[in-house]
Amino acid sequence: MRIIVAKSAGFCFGVKRAVSLVEEQIEKGTRPIYTYGPIIHNESVVNDLAAKGVAVMGEDDDPGTYERGTVILRSHGVSEKIQSSIEAAGHRLVDATCPFVKKIHNLAMEASGKGDYIIIIGDPDHPEIQGIIGWIRGKDYSVIRSAAEAEQFNLEEKDKKVLVLSQTTFNYKKFQDIVEILNKKGYDISALNTICNATEDRQKEAARIAGEVDVCLVIGGRNSSNTRKLYEICSQRCGRTHFIETADDLDPDILSSADVVGITAGASTPAIIIQEVIGRCQK
């Protein structure tokens, strides 16, 4: 059996940076250390950090109820209000927001401050989207996640400038389709592809590999948006695509009669988990 592993599989720049910032605080020995929500969408990483003394500050909790310490913002980013509330409670803030996400915060804040309408393409329930919304000035914004929602979108002020942004992990092809629908409505639209390059490259490579293999394995956390999108893309190219979180989830039977197996992984998947899955396949 031959195994093809995506070169782009595993931690992206933003996730590596976030985890490194947490490790730096651990090495400094400052206590207590919190991450605001899970630092990334990977349970094994969060559990590993917990074993090293890093607690997770609940996203619905009042920061003031926690002992003063160091709070590390997740790679997905948070709203301006949440950031201010953490600082107001006396905690020291370490911002691990992915720079690509931070760029979207600044774009949304600047454009909305000038009175532009903001459209964010992505999942309205995802923490990254919630964070972006928290930097918009005013209430002139919408979140669109599908072509159907784009078709239904209507802006009464036809002459209002519209800035279209995207969740960094959104499906690139779907982003293009939604923008095309919005452009046909005749608004004064400026659409910026804010899907990060790593996400776009990862999706293209996953699609290519899935079209070349008998079985495709997509590794990542169940709550990981970018991993779910990889699974969706691979499933369209390979009928025997499986979503697993760790090597323990791999049923050997799914590899039966497979000559070629493809492996890709989400941006929050540690290299060690990918290697363990490869090893299980080889056995």
VOLO-404371 format. One line per field, with one value per residue (C-alpha): residue number from 1; residue in one letter; y, x, z. Coordinates in Angstrom, 3 decimals, padded with zeros to 6 digits. Example, Ala and Ser with C-alpha at 12.3 -4.5 7.8 and 13.67 -1.06 7.14 Angstrom:
REM VOLO-404371
resi	(1,2)
resn	(a,s)
v	(-004.500,-001.060)
u	(012.300,013.670)
w	(007.800,007.140)
REM end
This chain:
REM VOLO-404371
resi	(1,2,3,4,5,6,7,8,9,10,11,12,13,14,15,16,17,18,19,20,21,22,23,24,25,26,27,28,29,30,31,32,33,34,35,36,37,38,39,40,41,42,43,44,45,46,47,48,49,50,51,52,53,54,55,56,57,58,59,60,61,62,63,64,65,66,67,68,69,70,71,72,73,74,75,76,77,78,79,80,81,82,83,84,85,86,87,88,89,90,91,92,93,94,95,96,97,98,99,100,101,102,103,104,105,106,107,108,109,110,111,112,113,114,115,116,117,118,119,120,121,122,123,124,125,126,127,128,129,130,131,132,133,134,135,136,137,138,139,140,141,142,143,144,145,146,147,148,149,150,151,152,153,154,155,156,157,158,159,160,161,162,163,164,165,166,167,168,169,170,171,172,173,174,175,176,177,178,179,180,181,182,183,184,185,186,187,188,189,190,191,192,193,194,195,196,197,198,199,200,201,202,203,204,205,206,207,208,209,210,211,212,213,214,215,216,217,218,219,220,221,222,223,224,225,226,227,228,229,230,231,232,233,234,235,236,237,238,239,240,241,242,243,244,245,246,247,248,249,250,251,252,253,254,255,256,257,258,259,260,261,262,263,264,265,266,267,268,269,270,271,272,273,274,275,276,277,278,279,280,281,282,283)
resn	(m,r,i,i,v,a,k,s,a,g,f,c,f,g,v,k,r,a,v,s,l,v,e,e,q,i,e,k,g,t,r,p,i,y,t,y,g,p,i,i,h,n,e,s,v,v,n,d,l,a,a,k,g,v,a,v,m,g,e,d,d,d,p,g,t,y,e,r,g,t,v,i,l,r,s,h,g,v,s,e,k,i,q,s,s,i,e,a,a,g,h,r,l,v,d,a,t,c,p,f,v,k,k,i,h,n,l,a,m,e,a,s,g,k,g,d,y,i,i,i,i,g,d,p,d,h,p,e,i,q,g,i,i,g,w,i,r,g,k,d,y,s,v,i,r,s,a,a,e,a,e,q,f,n,l,e,e,k,d,k,k,v,l,v,l,s,q,t,t,f,n,y,k,k,f,q,d,i,v,e,i,l,n,k,k,g,y,d,i,s,a,l,n,t,i,c,n,a,t,e,d,r,q,k,e,a,a,r,i,a,g,e,v,d,v,c,l,v,i,g,g,r,n,s,s,n,t,r,k,l,y,e,i,c,s,q,r,c,g,r,t,h,f,i,e,t,a,d,d,l,d,p,d,i,l,s,s,a,d,v,v,g,i,t,a,g,a,s,t,p,a,i,i,i,q,e,v,i,g,r,c,q,k)
v	(000.000,003.445,006.458,010.024,012.667,016.292,018.580,021.235,018.936,020.093,023.323,026.534,029.663,031.180,028.013,027.457,031.044,030.698,027.462,028.910,031.952,029.678,027.618,030.851,031.789,028.307,028.578,031.975,030.289,032.991,031.709,031.506,031.171,031.070,030.817,032.592,029.606,026.702,028.158,026.083,023.558,020.429,018.534,016.769,020.072,021.669,018.647,018.716,022.394,021.729,019.141,021.896,024.165,026.187,026.672,027.599,030.743,030.125,032.273,033.018,033.732,037.091,037.537,039.313,036.072,034.542,035.069,037.745,036.247,036.046,035.550,034.406,035.209,032.334,032.272,032.870,036.308,037.929,041.026,044.429,044.271,040.953,042.129,045.260,043.308,041.005,043.970,045.807,042.790,043.275,040.411,040.683,040.136,038.133,038.413,035.186,036.222,035.029,038.044,037.221,037.408,040.610,042.134,041.412,043.086,046.229,046.190,045.778,048.490,050.997,050.446,050.427,053.550,055.284,054.138,051.167,048.076,044.936,041.457,038.605,035.288,032.436,030.555,033.047,030.711,030.356,032.230,033.889,035.452,036.504,038.197,040.058,041.293,042.684,045.153,046.517,050.036,050.082,047.464,047.651,044.144,040.687,037.214,035.004,031.342,029.996,030.822,030.530,033.211,035.401,035.143,036.302,039.178,042.623,046.016,048.853,051.594,050.762,053.506,052.415,051.085,047.408,045.644,041.850,039.893,036.184,033.882,032.838,029.129,029.372,027.197,029.208,027.963,028.788,032.246,032.892,031.686,033.922,036.990,036.392,036.335,039.527,041.325,040.694,042.667,045.939,047.203,049.252,046.223,045.778,042.096,041.120,037.495,037.232,033.441,032.844,031.440,028.381,027.489,027.937,025.889,023.178,022.890,022.678,020.033,018.015,018.038,016.876,014.056,012.868,012.442,010.155,007.708,004.802,005.943,009.437,010.225,013.727,014.275,017.001,018.107,017.737,021.419,022.573,024.581,024.209,020.424,020.018,021.895,019.618,016.626,018.144,018.806,015.347,013.610,015.156,013.573,010.302,008.288,006.518,009.624,009.342,012.039,010.973,012.846,010.475,007.148,005.440,006.368,004.524,001.277,-000.980,-002.341,000.968,000.431,-002.992,-003.406,000.098,000.373,004.100,006.028,009.811,011.723,015.384,017.257,020.478,023.512,022.602,019.039,018.366,016.617,013.800,012.810,012.781,010.544,008.186,007.831,007.156,004.518,002.851,002.730,001.155,-001.575)
u	(000.000,001.275,000.608,000.447,000.706,-000.206,002.814,000.508,-000.965,-000.751,-000.147,-000.403,001.605,-001.105,-001.572,002.181,002.502,-000.382,000.928,004.455,003.182,001.523,004.716,006.688,004.434,004.799,008.596,008.507,006.848,004.218,001.021,-001.848,-001.991,-005.275,-006.264,-009.477,-011.440,-009.466,-006.294,-006.940,-009.591,-007.688,-008.562,-005.197,-003.296,-005.632,-005.296,-001.497,-001.415,-003.770,-001.308,001.307,-000.869,-002.701,-006.392,-009.147,-011.108,-014.742,-016.007,-019.248,-017.489,-016.713,-012.895,-013.131,-014.103,-010.716,-007.523,-005.453,-002.951,-001.911,-004.679,-003.685,-006.151,-006.832,-005.671,-009.278,-009.280,-011.898,-014.069,-012.854,-015.338,-013.982,-010.387,-011.195,-013.066,-010.065,-007.729,-010.219,-010.268,-006.547,-005.216,-002.101,-003.021,-001.014,-002.548,-002.137,-004.672,-003.522,-002.110,-004.352,-007.411,-006.136,-005.921,-009.642,-010.423,-008.659,-010.325,-013.790,-013.188,-011.827,-014.490,-017.420,-016.000,-016.394,-020.003,-019.522,-021.724,-019.756,-020.525,-018.576,-018.659,-018.415,-020.058,-021.861,-021.396,-017.633,-015.497,-013.472,-016.622,-017.851,-014.511,-014.638,-018.164,-016.879,-014.636,-017.337,-018.521,-022.314,-024.838,-024.468,-023.230,-024.363,-022.840,-023.477,-022.533,-024.070,-025.067,-028.735,-028.266,-026.422,-029.383,-031.741,-029.532,-031.001,-029.583,-032.101,-029.478,-028.398,-025.762,-024.032,-020.507,-020.157,-017.005,-017.012,-014.597,-014.181,-013.509,-009.865,-010.738,-013.712,-013.985,-012.363,-014.703,-017.791,-016.369,-016.023,-019.592,-021.066,-019.139,-020.340,-023.968,-023.507,-021.841,-024.883,-027.067,-025.576,-024.208,-021.021,-019.034,-015.393,-014.652,-011.408,-010.358,-009.217,-008.966,-005.395,-002.967,-002.267,-005.972,-006.337,-003.199,-004.277,-007.702,-006.270,-003.726,-006.406,-008.634,-005.755,-004.715,-008.293,-008.670,-005.620,-006.309,-008.582,-009.050,-008.581,-008.044,-008.711,-007.259,-008.394,-010.639,-014.392,-014.835,-012.242,-013.852,-010.942,-010.767,-014.490,-014.022,-011.125,-013.367,-016.089,-013.645,-012.060,-015.451,-016.382,-013.322,-013.052,-016.065,-014.022,-013.063,-012.941,-012.723,-010.608,-009.209,-006.404,-004.838,-007.157,-010.107,-008.649,-010.487,-008.097,-011.060,-011.522,-008.105,-009.013,-008.299,-006.801,-003.668,-003.206,-004.177,-004.154,-003.686,-004.309,-004.902,-006.374,-004.396,-004.786,-003.487,-000.103,002.587,002.806,-000.830,-000.259,002.794,000.819,-001.875,000.780,002.329,-001.045,-001.654,001.749,001.003)
w	(000.000,-000.952,001.292,000.001,002.733,001.977,002.363,003.821,006.492,010.087,011.955,009.958,010.782,013.000,015.060,015.472,016.685,019.158,020.683,020.845,022.746,025.300,025.649,026.212,029.124,030.616,030.417,032.142,035.098,035.540,037.111,036.671,032.880,030.997,027.370,026.471,025.218,023.714,022.168,019.030,017.995,018.968,022.133,022.475,022.358,024.905,027.218,026.888,027.864,030.775,032.082,032.060,034.164,031.515,032.320,029.869,030.740,029.877,027.015,028.888,032.177,033.741,033.570,036.913,038.665,037.875,039.859,038.127,035.746,032.105,029.542,026.062,023.303,020.925,017.307,016.170,017.820,020.049,019.962,021.116,024.022,025.297,024.974,026.979,029.670,030.216,030.637,032.860,035.180,035.768,033.696,031.541,027.913,025.383,021.925,019.948,017.310,013.897,012.010,009.038,011.305,012.922,009.437,008.934,012.275,011.090,007.661,009.185,011.782,009.269,006.584,009.027,010.653,007.280,007.043,004.693,004.958,005.886,004.568,006.126,004.280,006.762,009.616,011.918,014.908,014.494,017.065,014.310,012.847,016.291,016.882,013.556,014.269,017.551,015.716,013.384,014.176,014.199,013.090,009.307,008.621,007.569,007.739,004.706,004.685,001.470,-002.100,-001.060,001.595,-000.911,-003.306,-000.540,000.609,000.004,000.896,000.919,000.571,-002.978,-003.111,000.112,-000.281,000.599,001.772,001.462,003.665,004.340,007.240,006.826,006.637,004.265,001.156,-001.648,-004.399,-002.303,-001.585,-005.320,-005.984,-003.253,-004.424,-007.987,-006.789,-004.759,-007.658,-009.853,-007.450,-008.609,-005.284,-004.979,-003.819,-002.961,-002.303,-000.575,-000.508,003.113,003.057,004.185,001.622,003.767,003.780,000.031,-000.701,001.739,000.106,-003.420,-002.397,-000.574,-003.657,-005.864,-003.535,-002.973,-006.730,-006.862,-004.003,-003.061,000.552,001.951,005.650,006.977,010.445,012.827,015.651,015.197,016.063,013.539,010.736,008.321,008.894,008.205,004.944,003.985,004.630,002.471,-000.385,-000.201,-000.025,-003.366,-004.989,-003.060,-001.948,000.724,002.709,006.509,009.198,012.196,015.197,016.197,015.183,017.687,015.468,012.485,011.776,009.777,007.823,005.983,004.387,002.986,-000.736,-000.888,-003.021,-002.389,000.766,000.976,004.235,004.941,008.189,009.487,010.585,014.279,013.981,015.634,013.586,016.123,015.517,011.753,012.233,014.469,011.784,009.133,011.392,011.977,008.209,007.596,010.128)
REM end
